[in-house]
């Protein structure tokens, strides 16, 4: 698989760790970062994974950027694309090459609290339950078929920092689990674009 990141890469790390401990039988062939300064690049390098850091300039035309990324991921032999805190959209050049094989993680229960601030938006709205969603990416952000969701309770008096920590803890369990289902061929998109797990 190829992993797309932009930031700290803790979800990338969770996947690396599951591969290292033998509970996830998969290989990360390339990590692509939309930011050269992303801390996740060091995590990849430390694990001996090939990396590609893209500069901001390449995103002047996002379709061109996706063509570059797709070419490199194909060259590396990626069969699945895992978006892990990737703060850019993916477009047709990439999606068309990996149909229903590009996944994303979102720190809220979609379709609620879409966008870049899912945790804070849910917290400020005062919801009592939020959570984590893993879904297929499609051209419309945060709206691809939902693969898995897990809830997180917003406890009385919880701070935003505490909620963030609780969400990330769930992400780090859920994402490697879903990636495992995916690479085992157990995730099926139905004709109505819902998802079944076998
Ligand atoms: C995660 O909360 C993920 O849900 C969101 O961005 C964050 C990435 O964190 N899309 P990290 O880079 O994996 O640490």
Boltz pocket constraint, residues with backbone or C-beta under 6 A from the ligand:
constraints:
  - pocket:
      binder: B
      contacts: [[A, 5], [A, 6], [A, 7], [A, 8], [A, 9], [A, 10], [A, 11], [A, 12], [A, 40], [A, 84], [A, 85], [A, 86], [A, 105], [A, 106], [A, 107], [A, 168], [A, 171]]
      max_distance: 6.0
